[in-house]
């Protein structure tokens, strides 16, 4: 069984530029793709790049293994159609946010293992840490939400091949399409934050620097 990982930057208009932000000497996108390539199950890793950004994406990924490729376009659905013939019938499909560049390998492996165990859709999540208040139209607090079962969703989203085809048939496979009753959750990780703010960028630099130090020990 082979698995494909799609890296998408299509969540927000600014994500394409953010994906090229340098972190510890390399583009954020490079860190994201390298993290996926470190898990040998993924063959291929496909970066779905807006057409105008495809040349820049190819440039920053040029030094990575050939099982990484850039497909111009705005649709994960279209990218899947372009490579579907290369996949085995039991292939697992992952969709990963390009800005979650430091998702640990164990999160990828947990998602893969859970799909292999029979879950059609798998999502990594973290417990809600903040106190959640509900307000009315006058912006007055009406109650405190019980956060016992509240979770924040991360990526990668994992799908069996059949589940992914079903989601594609309904529309673009994004978080809104995938998060539904019955989806299975696995533990997320704090390092898998979206690097989309100056504060997150500072944390990303620290994570990348720490990883580089470990490799030289």
PEPE-V615305 format. One record per pair of residues at least 12 apart in sequence whose C-alpha atoms are under 8 Angstrom apart, sorted by sequence separation. I is the first residue (numbers start at 1). J is the second residue. D is the distance in whole Angstrom. If there is no record, write none. Layout:
# PEPE-V615305
i->{I/I}
j->{J/J}
d->{D/D}
This chain:
# PEPE-V615305
i->{33/58/111/132/133/57/111/131/132/131/132/132/54/131/191/54/107/54/157/128/92/128/47/49/51/157/45/46/47/48/49/50/51/127/128/44/45/46/47/48/49/50/51/92/127/128/43/44/45/46/47/48/49/50/92/127/128/43/44/46/48/49/126/127/7/48/125/126/48/125/126/29/37/48/125/126/124/125/30/34/123/124/5/29/30/37/48/123/124/29/123/124/16/27/46/123/124/16/26/123/154/33/122/123/121/122/5/16/20/121/122/155/3/4/5/7/120/121/154/2/3/4/5/6/7/8/9/120/121/154/2/3/4/5/6/7/8/9/10/119/120/2/3/4/5/6/7/8/119/4/6/120/121/115/120/115/116/111/115/111/112/111/108/100/123/121/97/96/97/95/96/123/125/95/96/122/123/124/125/126/94/95/121/122/123/124/125/126/94/95/120/121/122/123/124/125/126/10/94/119/122/124/125/126/33/93/94/119/32/35/39/92/93/32/35/38/92/93/8/32/33/35/92/93/29/32/35/36/39/91/92/6/28/29/31/32/35/39/90/91/28/31/32/90/93/29/36/89/114/28/111/110/19/19/107/18/107/107/4/3/15/2/104/2/103/1/4/6/8/104/1/2/3/4/5/6/7/8/9/103/104/1/2/3/4/5/6/7/8/9/102/103/1/2/3/4/5/6/7/8/9/102/103/1/3/5/7/77/101/102/100/101/100/101/99/100/101/77/99/100/76/77/99/75/76/97/99/102/102/102/18/23/15/23/24/23/24/23/24}
j->{45/70/123/144/145/70/124/144/145/145/146/147/70/147/207/71/124/72/175/147/112/148/68/70/72/178/67/68/69/70/71/72/73/149/150/67/68/69/70/71/72/73/74/115/150/151/67/68/69/70/71/72/73/74/116/151/152/68/69/71/73/74/151/152/33/74/151/152/75/152/153/57/65/76/153/154/153/154/60/64/153/154/36/60/61/68/79/154/155/61/155/156/49/60/79/156/157/50/60/157/188/68/157/158/157/158/42/53/57/158/159/192/41/42/43/45/158/159/192/41/42/43/44/45/46/47/48/159/160/193/42/43/44/45/46/47/48/49/50/159/160/43/44/45/46/47/48/49/160/46/48/162/163/158/163/159/160/156/160/157/158/158/156/155/179/178/155/155/156/155/156/183/185/156/157/183/184/185/186/187/156/157/183/184/185/186/187/188/157/158/183/184/185/186/187/188/189/74/158/183/186/188/189/190/98/158/159/184/98/101/105/158/159/99/102/105/159/160/76/100/101/103/160/161/98/101/104/105/108/160/161/76/98/99/101/102/105/109/160/161/99/102/103/161/164/101/108/161/186/101/186/186/98/99/187/99/188/189/87/87/99/87/189/88/189/88/91/93/95/191/89/90/91/92/93/94/95/96/97/191/192/90/91/92/93/94/95/96/97/98/191/192/91/92/93/94/95/96/97/98/99/192/193/92/94/96/98/168/192/193/192/193/193/194/193/194/195/172/194/195/172/173/195/172/173/194/196/204/207/208/196/201/196/204/205/205/208/208/209}
d->{7/6/7/6/6/7/7/8/5/8/8/7/7/7/8/7/7/6/8/6/7/8/8/7/5/8/6/6/6/6/6/6/5/8/6/5/5/5/5/5/5/5/8/7/6/5/6/6/6/6/6/6/6/5/8/5/6/8/7/7/6/7/5/6/8/7/6/5/7/5/7/8/8/6/5/8/6/6/7/7/7/5/8/8/6/8/7/7/6/8/7/7/8/7/8/7/7/8/8/5/7/8/6/7/7/5/6/7/8/6/7/8/6/5/8/7/8/5/7/6/5/6/7/6/6/6/7/5/7/8/7/6/5/5/5/5/5/7/8/8/5/6/7/6/6/6/6/7/8/7/7/8/7/7/6/7/8/8/6/8/7/6/7/7/8/7/6/5/7/7/4/7/6/5/6/6/6/5/6/6/6/5/5/5/5/5/6/5/5/7/7/6/6/6/5/5/7/7/5/8/7/5/8/8/8/6/6/7/6/7/7/7/5/7/7/7/6/6/7/7/8/7/5/6/6/4/7/7/8/7/6/7/8/7/5/7/7/8/7/6/7/7/8/6/7/7/8/7/8/6/7/7/6/6/7/8/7/7/8/7/8/7/7/6/7/6/7/8/7/7/8/8/5/6/6/6/6/6/6/6/7/6/5/5/5/5/5/5/5/6/6/4/6/7/6/6/6/6/6/6/7/5/8/8/8/7/6/6/7/8/5/8/6/8/8/5/7/6/5/6/7/7/5/7/7/8/7/8/8/8/7/8/8/7/6/6/6/7/7}
